[in-house]
């Protein structure tokens, strides 16, 4: 189970379809970077960790193998920066209770401004900073077919889903992706997501065009190839 991106969700593995692969297992440097990010997530106050996050981002940007550490570091640095100084971006800071439900998706409108003010984030893909407005309560990993693993395809697919009154996905369409070869697996996974139904006037209603992002990290490929990632 991977809880790094969805702390409010139940993350269920979908099974793997992988043949023999030549994927290199994450090395000690890659493992150390990922461990460092996990340690930084526990540092408080944030001001004591921002320089360390910048160092991790600089190192993780150099190798595709470190894309998971890069994603986590970019995400954490951007969100903690925004949350600690959101009024600087012309944004009315929500109270702590509102942060749980409303934020961090509000960060999506401010990515360019945050990058301009935080040099370390300029090497981060916007997709590593952006947040989906609604998190599924049940989320399936995409099946990593052998061609995805063997060709070491990483990246992400942004999907738009329609959700019925019970929280079940009724339709999923690709909005954008880093590779068309990742899209089928992403759609298969997204169609199995379950969401907390949206309430309107006390009644559950359907939701249309909800953004969901499915990531394909190198560590996922390595795990599928049989590497003992412990992740």
N, C-alpha and C positions, 0 to 999 in steps of 0.2 A: 504494500500500500504506500502511496506517495501523498503526503499531506502538505507538502511545502506550499502549494499554490492555493489550496482550498481548505483552510482550517475549519470552515463551517460545513463541509461536505463529507459525505461518506464516499470514499474513492475505491472503486472496485476494479480489479484487473480483469481484462477481457480475454486473456489467453493469447498465446503467441504462435505464429505460424512461420517458423524460421528453419532454414536448412543450415548446412555448415557455412561458416562465415569467416572472413579474414579481418574482421573488426578488431582493432587493438583495444585491449582492456585499459580503462583509465589508469594512468600511472600514479606514482606517489605525489607528484606535483599537483595533479588534478584532484586527487583525494584531499590533499592538504588545503587547496583553495576552497573546496566545498565545505570542509570542516570549519574553515575560518569564517565563512559566511554564517553558518549555523551558530557559531560562537558570538558573532557580532549581533545576531538577532536578539540576543539576551542582554546586550549592553544597554544600560540606562544611566544617565540621560543620553540621548542620541548624540549630543555634541561630542561625546567621548569616542564615538565610533565613526564619524563621517570621514576622517582622513583615512582610516583603515579600509573603509568601503571603497574609497577612491583607488587605493592601492590594489585591492582585489580586482576591481574593474579593469585597471590597466593591465594586469597580468592575464586575466581571463580573456581579454579581447584578442590575445595573440594566437590562440589555438582553438580550432573547432571542438576539440575534445573537452574544452572547459566551458561550453555554452550554458550548461546548467548553473554553474557558479556565477557566470556573467548575468544570467537572467535574474537569479535571486538577488545578487548584489545591486543590479540596476533597479529592480523593483523596490527593494528595501530603502535604498538611498533616496530615490525619488519620492516615495510615499512618506517617509519620515521627514524629509525636507519640506514637503508640501504641508504636512500636518502641523509641523512646528512653526511654520511661517506663512500659512495660507493667506492671511490678511495682506501680505506683501504683494500678492498676485491679484488683488482686487476681489478676493473671494471671502465671503462671510463665513468665518470658521464655525462649524457646527459644534454643539456640545458633545460631551463624551458619549452620551446615549445615542445620539444621532450618528456618530461615527460608525457604530456597529452595523447599522442597516444601510445608511445612505452612502457612506464613503467606503472604499476609495475610488469608486467609479467616477466621481466628480473630477478626479485628476485628469481625465482625458482631454478636457478643454484647455488644460494649462501645460501640456507637455513641452511645447516650444518655448514657453517662458521659463519653465523650470530648467530646461537644458541650457538656455542662454545664461542663467544665473549660477548654474552648477557645472563647471567645466568637465568634471569627471563623467557626467552623464552624456556628453556629446558623442561618445563612442558606443552608446547603447541604442539598439534598435527601438523605435517607438513601441513596437509590440511587446517589448520587455518592460515597459513602463505602464502602458495602458491597462485598464481593468475592465472586465465584463460587468455590466450593470446589475446582472442577477447571477447568482451562483446556484448551480444545480445541487439538490440535496443528495442525489445519486449520480455519480459521474463515472463513466467507463473509459478506460484507456483505449486508444485505437489499437487494433491488431497490427502488429509489425510484420508484414509479409516479407518473405525472403529477399525480394528485390529491393525493398526499402533498406533492409539491414545490409545486404551485400554491397549496395552502392553508397552506403553511409549517408542517406538522405536525412537531413535535419531541417528544421524550420518550423513553420506554423501554418495553420489554416483557420481563417475567420469564417464562421458559419452563422447564418441567420436562421433561427428556429421559430416555429409556431407552437404554442403550448395550449392544450385544452384545459377545461375547467378542473380536471383532476390532477393537472401538473404533468401529463404525458406529452411528449413531443409528437406532433402530428405531421410535421413537415420540416425539412432541413435543406438549405441551399447554400452553396459556397458564395461568399462575398469576395474574398481574396485569399491568396495563398502564395507561399514562396516556391511551391512546386506543384504542378497539376498531378503529379504522381502520388502526392500525399492526400489528395482530396477524397478519394473513395474511402480510405480507412477512417478519415476524420468524419465523414458523413455517417458511416456505419456506427461510429461511437456516439455521435451527437444524437442520432435517432433513438438511442437507448437511454438518454439522460432523463431524469425526473426532476421536476421543479416543485417548490412550494407554490401552490396555486395563488394567483393574485386575488385579493379581496377588494370588492367594490360595493359599498353600501351593505356590508356584511355578507355578501354572496361571492362565491368563487366564480371568476370569469376567465375567459380565454385571453391569451396574450399573443400578439403577433410581432414578428420581426425582432426577436430577442437575440442579441449578439452573444456568441459563445466562441471562445478561442481554444483550439486544440494544438498543443505543442508537441514537437518531435525532437527530443534532445539526444545528444550523443550518448549520454548515460543510459537512456532507454534502449538504444540500439545495442550497446555493449551488454546490457543485462539480457536482452533477447538473444544475443549471440552466445550466452553462457558465461559471461564474465561475472565473478563473485563481487558485485558492486556493494552489496549490503545496503542498498538504497531503495 
